[in-house]
């Protein structure tokens, strides 16, 4: 306790007497060196090696080496030596030695970069931790490095805690698994710069694993502090060290050199006071000099390239960096290099814009990843190098030289050209040169199918061996049965033709052009293609409306232009292309654009779905925003997914510490990567290079209201679904309608003008609508007057059993026949059942659907209808005027009256729909070759121009035929049953009147709405029929419950058929499911009818056994007489009395 008080008092007066006491002391060359505590030896340095280094390096100094336990005695004994070097690492010992140095007037030198205990005579021979930290950040600022990964230990960690937002801080512990840390944790950080602030042994492990993980390649940088860089051999590494210690390769040499540097500063001092003054002046912080050298490892040697003095960097020499480059690494996320062929150059050929437009998808994906919004590679950046070594035409010499010139820029993976010819040439070239790294593309050439033949290639696009056989499936679903084909005569075109032909044979698509007109040579231009006009003329001469082109850009442009030069115009052909981006490519602005627009719009194609899901929709909006609302290329979405496929594979490998720079490992991971991308689920099929595809998008182009060409989505083709084709937007044909033209040009009639001159005549459509509306309105008015004036009464319900008569059978047959007639007035049934549709059309005289109206066949039918209407008028006149009774001697009148009993229900009831329909067909002139009404022609015979000559005469005749036939048919429908004494089942006059109106309305809808919008017509038809059925449920149509039942059920069956037909129209496919549903629905209706009939509807008609045939013959020969006589014998009802009165 007394000793402590003594020490404190001595400290107070030491400075006051220091000068006076020491003025006469002279410098001693004796140095006291206190060894470290045995318990701390070897922790930081090897003391024996350090002492030997000091002794050997300074033979002029007399070293007094004392163990720490004898420090006090040693200090007291060597009083002439006033410099003491303290190597003890025990803080308690250092404190004691410090006090002894103060007591015995000795300078206390230690080796600490952060004092724990010291006095005014204590100096550290090494620079402070703070100075080292400052020098480190001075160097970072000099190179503008603001990010990276710092390796430190617990001792230095606190210096970096305020920089964790910009730097990744990894603290090394003694028990840490260094290999796992570097190989698994560090790579996902995506750093390009690494800073090591650890002890030497830890640093060596860090350096070793950084090299093993390929993290110190070109573009990376590494900085080490003195202690971390003793044995650093990393080429291009930077080491910050205390000036004067540049070549120290161990802690002992570093510390020994620092001590000798201190001693050198005071070697010329004359006394202790000079020593203190010098040290105070040079080291006012009591630490080593604040001067640092920058060492660069070059060729395995240490080279001084600059210095940092008082926080200012001087770099007179340029360093090299890892990868033996002088390019300064950037302080950003680690760059992953990828290359792409997105140029437009075609050597000795016209340039192509398809590649650059498609690559917009890849650049958008790269921007997503680099912005950190993709969820992958969040600490990395992708850099893409563009090769312009051929766009769509492969030139071996040019491409090889181009690729070799920039061989170092291929990066981790390479995206080949969109064109199969160029891609195939590139892949074969790389294989021959043994350039092995992942190759990706969108090429459909079947040559790429084999992963054994091309192990480095995979595509996010399905093979044409999968897609081309589906073209006939699509076309047959759209109603096409015949087509022509033209393919380019190379391996791609030949393979494509082979697979398409397989599909055509399987699905009954007939290719109508001769075999010798199906292949066009490649390498043609606008001039040389004229030498092969015979091939194109063969396609034209086949009269095929649909032409399938298996031709790539730019040849497809020249083919379309050649079709124009050979005389084709819009509407003559509809082109289907297998390369979707042709739709965009034909819009290239040049002097020939007008030809391509004339022939190439509309054009149809199909391909893998695009811009789907949240990612796809967002990418589509973004790409529109970036490129001034220009619709993206058909390939852009799949190019987007190529980048994401590579990105997901790299992200997987990096997060698992795998070597993503190993092309073999990366290739394997890419093949096993699955993700949801811009085009849906991306999966590479096992054992192949192909993407698995479950949905294909069907697309076409059209003119919008401003005359611009726009692409639009038609529907989806799902190869693995029972309902393969699902239509969302009907295909718009050249005439602006959704009505499919004939498979062959000039198929219905041999028109006296080319099909290209035909256009939709809007005025004619309006006129047809007006005529039909007028007829409907007149029919409603006349029907209402007739019902109000003559037939407004009810019928007596059948209550007693009666023997069924021939007339009753006729009524029953009428219900059955009208079922098919009503069905034929509904939506097109061909997608459900062509046989059912043909039978229904035959009962309504919709002859265009079942026979070819050529060579005047339509007019034969019209004349026959006119003749039957005349016969109908004759029968009505004889019956209503009773000419057969007034003029008994006229056999003709009696014959007509006899015939009327048989024919009136047929001509007035069953023929009502066919007669009205045929008469209205005369007015259907909705196509034209000019702008005047007289330029329009009859839809059923293009030789007859409308509203002049013979057509005008027929139009007038049809108008008067309708005017005479319809009112009499309406009046005579209930009249006929009043004349039939043997008829027990009678129809209510109100029902017959309403049925007339419904039939006229359905005929009019069939002639107008159905021709414009078939799906709208189907929906409207269902609505009208439901209203009609509701009316029949409320007002019973017959006086017999069983007939009422089956009348309603038959119409419900028609509605069910119409609903399914409308669905089939929307899907544009012959669905087995819909056919099964139709049969199941009808079966349920039939079974329900039989059940209700048994429970609710008693049988009131019976048939006597025997003599049925005799009675029928007897009825046939006596019916005309007996029926009217029987009418006079029966008790007159109110209705018959009113009838007699009216007559």
Beta strands, then each sheet from edge to edge (+ up, - down):
strand 1: 30-34
strand 2: 62-66
strand 3: 83-86
strand 4: 107-110
strand 5: 122-124
strand 6: 148-153
strand 7: 167-172
strand 8: 193-197
strand 9: 221-225
strand 10: 238-242
strand 11: 291-298
strand 12: 301-309
strand 13: 312-314
strand 14: 334-341
strand 15: 380-387
strand 16: 413-415
strand 17: 438-441
strand 18: 457-459
strand 19: 482-488
strand 20: 510-511
strand 21: 519-520
strand 22: 546-550
strand 23: 574-577
strand 24: 603-608
strand 25: 674-677
strand 26: 680-683
strand 27: 696-703
strand 28: 709-717
strand 29: 725-727
strand 30: 759-760
strand 31: 802-803
strand 32: 927-928
strand 33: 936-938
strand 34: 941-945
strand 35: 1101-1102
sheet 1: 2+ 1+ 3+ 4+ 5+
sheet 2: 7+ 6+ 8+ 9+ 10+ 11- 12+ 13-
sheet 3: 15+ 14+ 16+ 17+ 18+
sheet 4: 20+ 19+ 21+
sheet 5: 20+ 19+ 22+ 23+ 24+ 27- 28+ 29-
sheet 6: 25+ 26-
sheet 7: 30+ 32- 33+ 34-
sheet 8: 31+ 35+
end
